[in-house]
Amino acid sequence: MSQAVSSPLYAAIDLGSNSFHMLVVRHIDGSVQTMAKIKRKVRLAAGLDAHNALSLEAMQRGWDCLSLFAERLQDIPKENIRIVGTATLRTATNVDVFLAKANQILGHKIEVICGEEEAATIYRGVAHTSGGSGRRLVVDIGGASTELIIGEGFEAKALTSLKMGCVTWLEHHFKDRQLTATNFNNAIQAAKQTLEPILEQYTQLGWDVCVGASGTVQALQEIMLAQGMDEVITHSKLKRLQKQAMLADHLEELDIEGLTLERALVFPSGLSILIAIFELLEIESMTLAGGALREGLVYEMVDELKQDDIRARTIASVQTRYQMDVAYAQQVADMAAKLLSDCQPDWIAEPHAGVLLETAAQLHEIGLTIDFKKGGEHSAYLLQNLDLPGYTRAQKHLLGELTRRYREQLTSLPEQHALSSTSAKRVLRLLRLAVLLTHRRNSDLEPHITISSNDDKITLTLKAAWLKANPLTAAELEIEANRQSDIGWPLSIVEY
């Protein structure tokens, strides 16, 4: 009996200035599946002295961490491994001492990459894991460097690596561990001075969306969610968190809901840098990217993951993994798109709404792979918990709530932050109608239909002869009209 061949494993290790990270993935069904994430706080940058020499203690912390990583690397083909060092290893005058022993421990060569290559790899990681069209500004605040990139699709148009990070700013501006207005102002002003040389180039290039790809931004988002805010980072929220931080006199007393103990030490310095970036570049809002440096290294190694539409690749991967009926999913998506296009142009004005309607249509049956009776519940659980490159946390949450309600029982959507409540409700209504009108799973049997929308009122017009020939669909449309109307969403079925 032949043995099944398992999918190949890939590993990316990032020797950062604050933490060392290891990501292990396998390539399966046109996507990557995370198998392990290992992180150790090494604080390498804190070990640099006035002459930029790494202390033996800091090097030992790094070597101890790499001894743990080495065990996992033994199971992965050498050609599927990338290990890179970043800002602190670029700066350290005695880096050769660290690398000689580190290479020996790992049995694999570490590449110390320049700032521009780090920025380019971060951008690749963001481009492969974050959806959206248009030009994007990417901000990654590391331990000893901050990368800013402007790009479109997979092409970076501006790459910059600046010598400031949450560990170095901690040592420079919060060395006394005091959380005073003076320390914060000094840290913010110093960051602005560091950013000044790139200001003109970046503002001239411009961008449509801004994403953060660092531990600092992730920590901020987790704090905001823990405090009942949405996932979008704004300047006013950053200033609110600065005020919360200043309620504590010393760093060691910092107690902010949602802030982890291990992140607390570098939180004020990272926050200061981000406030400076927001103010100087006049950023309105920022969301968290799906990946960064490690993901960029992985996607670089997997030849099959061509540069294409991230969301389309995610949908195709999920459909393959869960053995979904792809032809029918496309039929529902086409019907949903038709219904949406026939509505008034501004009935659903938000640009992401159409994308989320299409995704929900393509994936609404995912829960049926587990069980029919609770298919909607299973769909919601899977979509809210699967890794879906190209979709934010809030978008995954809404996709789950939409597919939970794609058939039969209809309830109002809970609070969510991906779309306005009006747009989300209207997307759900169109999804339910698209599923109902295609239930025979053959596009040749679909009715000729027109739809009109006026505020929250929808009117569907179908041929009387078709309704007579399809009595089950006619009955279900009548039930659906009652369901939607009963919760205050008027729906009328008209025959001609």
N, C-alpha and C positions, 0 to 999 in steps of 0.2 A: 504494500500500500504506500503510495507516494505521500510525502509529507508536505503540507501546505507551506508555501514560502511567505514569511511575514514581511510586512512593509519595512523599508529601510528606515533606520533611525538617524537623526541629525542632531548635532549639539552646537550651541553657540554660547561662548563664555565671554563676559564683558567684565574686565578688571577696572572698575570705576574708582573714582576718588573717594567715594563715601562707602559704597557697597560693591561686593563681587556678586555677580549673578550668573546662573547657569540655566539655560533653557534647552530641554530635550523634546524633540517633536518627531512624529513620523508622518511621512507623506502618504496620504490615502485619499482616493476619490477626488483628485484635483484640488485638494486643500491640505493644510497641515493641521495635525491634531497634537495638542500639547500633552506630553507624557509626564513631564516633570518640570518644576520650577524650583530652583534652590537658590536661596539668597542668604548672604552673611554680611553683617555690618562690620567692615574692616577699618573704615576711616583712615585710609592710606594718606590722604592729603594732610591730616592732622599731624602726621609724622615727619613733615618737611621742616627743616630748620631754616635759619636766616639765610643760609647759603644754598638752599634747595637740595640738601642731602637728606635722604630718607633715614630715619632712626632704625636701629636694629629691631626695636619693639614693633614698629609698624610693619617692617618686612616680615617679621615672625608671624604677626597676625595674618598677613597675606599668605604665607607659606602654609600655615595651619589650615586655612580655608581651602587652598588648592589641593591639599592632601585628601580632603573630603570629596572634592570634585573628581579627583583622579580615579577613584573607585568606579564611578559611573562611566567614565570615558572608555574604560577597558572593553565595554560591550558594543562600541560604536566604530564603524570603519573609519580609518584615519582621514580618508578623503572627505568624510562627512562632518568634519570638525573644524570650527573656526574659533580662535581665541584671540581677543584683541585687548590691548591696554590703551587707556585714554589719557586725560590731561595730566594726572600726577606722574605717570610713568614717562610722559613726554618731557616733564619738567625736571624730574629727579636727576641730579648729577651722578649719582651712584646706581643708576638704573641697571647697569650691567651686572652688578652684584645680585640684585633681586632676580633678574631674568635667568641668570645661570642656574640658580637653585630651583626657580619656578619651572623652567623647562624640563629639568631633571625629574621633578616631582610628577609633572603631568605626562611626561613622555611625548610631548608634542610642543611645537614651537609657538611662542607667543609673538604676535605682531603688535608693535606699538604704532598705532596709526596716527597720522597728522590730523589736525583739527578739521581741515576741509574734508578729508575722507570720512571722519567721524560724522560730520554734518550730512554728507551725501548718503551714508549708510542709514542714519536716522531717518532721512527723508524717504528712502526706499521702504523702510519698515512702516512708516506712516502711510505711504501711498498704497502699500499692499494690504493694509488692515483697516483703513478709514475710508468711508464712502464720501460722496459729494462731488459736485463738479465745480469748475471755476478755479481760480488761483487761490492757493492756501499759504498762510504764514504758519510755520511750525516753530515752536519754542520748546527747547529741552534744557532745563536747568539741572546740571549735574553737580557733583561735589566740588570740582575745581574749574569747570568750564561751563559756559552756556552757549548752546548752538541755536542760531536763528537761520531759518531757510525759507525762501519763497520759491514755490514750484507750482507746476500745473500738470495734472496727470502724473506720469512717472518722471517728468523732467524737472530738475532743479534749475532755477534761473538765478538764484543768489544763495551763496553758502558762506556762513561766517561762524567762526568759533572764537568766543571771547574769554579772556582769562578772569572769569569770576564764577563762583559756585557757592552752594550752600555751606560747604565746609570751610572754604577760604574766607567767605564773608563772616562766618561765625568767629573765626580766629581774628579777623581784622576789626570787626565792628561790634561784636558782642563778647569780646574777650573777658570783660568783667562780669559777664553773665547777667547784666542788668537789662531789664526790658523797659527802658526809658524812651521818651519821645526823642531825646537827643540821639541815642544809639540808632533808633529806627530811621530818623532823618538823615543821619550820616551814611547809613547803609544804602538808603534809597538814592541819595545824591551821588554817592560814589558809583553806583550802578548806572545812573544816567550819564555820568562822565565817560564810563566805559563804553556805553552804547552810542554816544554822540557821533563818532566817526562814520557809523553806518546809517545814520538817520536819513540823510538825503537820498541815498541809493534805495533804501527800503520804502520810503514814502513815495518816491517817484514810481517805483515798480507797482506798488499797491497790491491789495489782495481782497478776496471776497469772503473767505472764512479764515478763522484763526484756531489752531489746535495746539494743545500742550501735550508734550510727550515725555514727561518726567515724573519721578517720585514726588517732587514738590507739588505738581499739578494734581496727581492722583490723590495725595494726602488732602489737598484742599477740597477736592470733589467729595471725598469720603466724609470730611467734616461737615460740608454743606448738606449732604444727604442726611447725615445723622441729626442735623439740626432742623430738618423739615424743609430745607430749601430745594430748588431744582438743581439739575446738574450743570447748568450754564454758569460759568465764572464771569463776573463783571467787576468793574473797578469798585463800585459801592460795596459789594460783598467782601472784597479784599480789605477795604478800609474797616469794615465792620469786624473782620477777624483780627486786624491789627489792634483795634480797641480791646477786643477780648483778651489778646495776648498781653496787653499792657496792664491788665487788671492784676497780673502777677508781678511781683517785684523782681524775682530772679527766675532764670531759665529753669532751674530745678523745680520751681513751684508751678510751672506752666500747667494749667488744667483746662483744656478746651474740649467740649463734648465732641467725640468722633476722632480726636487726635491720639494716635498710638504713642506709647511710651518711647519706642525706639526711634520715632520720627521727631519727637518733641525737641530734641537738642538743636537740630538744624532747621526747624520750622520757621522761626522768626527771620533768619537770614535768607532762606528761600523765598519767603513771603515778601521781603523787602525788594529782592531782585525782580519779582514778578510785578509788584506795584510800579516799580520804575519803568519796566517794559510797557505796561498798560498806559502809563501817563505819557511817556515820551513818544510812543508810536500811536497814541490815541486809539487804542484798541477798545472796541465796544463790548465784545464778548468772546469767550474762548470755551471750547469743549475739550474733553480728554480724547487723545488719539488711541487707536486700538493697539498700537505697537510702536517700537522705536528701534534702537540700535540692535538688540539681539534678534528681533524679528527681521530686520534688514539683512543681517548676516545669514539667517536661515534661508530667506527667500532667494538670496544670491546663489546659494548652493543648489537649490532645486530647479533644474533646467526646465522641467515640465510646466512650472508655474509662470506662464507667459504674462507679459504686461497686457492685461485686459481689464474689463469692467469688474471691479472687486465684488460688487453686490451680485452681479450675474454669476460670478464664479462661486460665491457662497451658496446661492440658491441651488445651482447645479450640483454642488458637492453634497448638500443636505438631502436633495431629492434622490441622489444615487445611494447615499448611505442608508436612507430609510425606505428604499425601494418604492418610491412614490410613483403614481400614475402621471408621468410628465406631460403627456398629450392632454389629459384632462385638466391638469393644473394650468396649462397654457390657455385652454379654452375658457376657463373661469377668469383668468387674467385679462383675456381679450374682451370678454363680455363686460367686466368691471371697467376696463378702459373706455369702452364704447359708451357705457352709461355715464361715466364721468364727463366725457367729451361732449355729450348731448345736453348736459346741465348748463346753466348759466355760467359764463366764463369765470366769474368771481365767486361762484357758489362755494367752492373750496379753493381759497386763494393761496394757501401755503405751498411752496414748491415741493417740500418733502412728502406732502400728502399723497400725491400720485404714486411715488416710489413705495410708500408703505402700503397703499392699497394693492399695488401689483404684487408685492412680496407676500402679503397676507393671502392673496388669491393663489399664488404659486405654492404656498406651504400649508394651507389650511387643513389638509388631510393628514399631516404628519402624525397626529395622535392616533389615527386608525391603525398604525403599525403596532400599537399596543393593545387597543381594545375599541370596539365600536361604541358601546354604551356610554363611556365617558371620554369619547374621542376629543371633544372640545377641551376638557380638563387636561388631558394628556398633551394636546397641542400647545396649550398655554404653558405648561410646565417645561416642555422641551425648548420652546422658542425663547423663554425667559432665562434658561440656564445653559443653552448651547453657546459655544464660542461662535459668533457670527461676524466675521470680518466685514467691515463696511457699515455696521450699525452701532449706534451708541447704546448705552445702557437703557436710557429712557425709551429709545425706539424699540429695543427688544421687549421691554415691559409692555408697550402698547401693542406690539404684534401679538404677544401672548393674550392680552385681553380681547383683541379683535377675534382671534381664532377660537378663543374660549366660547364666543357667542356667534359662531358662523351659521348655526342651524338651530331650529326648535327654540328652546327657552331664550327669551330676550330680556336683558336687564340693562340699565344704564351703565355706562363705563365708569370705573372709579377714577379718582384724581390721577392724572398722569402729566408728564412734562415734555412729551415729544411734539404734540400739536395742541392747538387751542381746543377747548372742550367741544366747540361747535364743529370744527373740522373733523375731529376724531369721531364724533357721533355720525357725521355724514358719511365718512369712510366706512364705518360699520354698516350703515344702512345699504350702501351700494354693494358691499361684499356679500351681505345676506341675499340680496336680490340676484346678484350674479350667480351664486351657488344654486339658488332655487331655479333660475331660468335655464340652467345647463344640466339639470340633474339626470337627463337621459344620456349624457356623456358622448354626444355626437353633434357636432356643430351644424350638420345638415338639418337637424330636427329642431333647431332653435327658432323661436318665433320672430317675426318682424316686429320690432318694438320701438316706440318713441317714448322719451321721458322728458318731463318738464319740471322745473324746480322754481319755487317762489318762497323765499325765506326757508322755513322748515317744512313746507308742504311739497310733497312729490306726487306727481300724477304719471302713471304708466298707462300707455295706450296700446292695446293689442287687437288683432283681428278676432271678431266673434267666432268665425269658422275655426280658427286655430284653437281657441279656448274650448270650443265644443269637441274638437278632435282630441284634446288633451285634458280630460276632466280632472285627473289627479293634480296636474300643475295648476289648473284653474282653482281647485279647492285650496291648494296650498297658498296660492297668491292671496286669496280672500282671507285666510287665517293670518298670513303675514301682514296684510293691510290692517287687520284688527290689532295684532300685536304691537306694531309700530305706533298706531294711532292711540292705543291705550296708554302708552307711556309718554304721550305728548309729541309724537313725531308723525304728523298726519300723512297718510299714504292712501291714495285712491287708485283703483283699477278701473279703467274705462275701456269699453269695447267699441269697435266701429265696423 
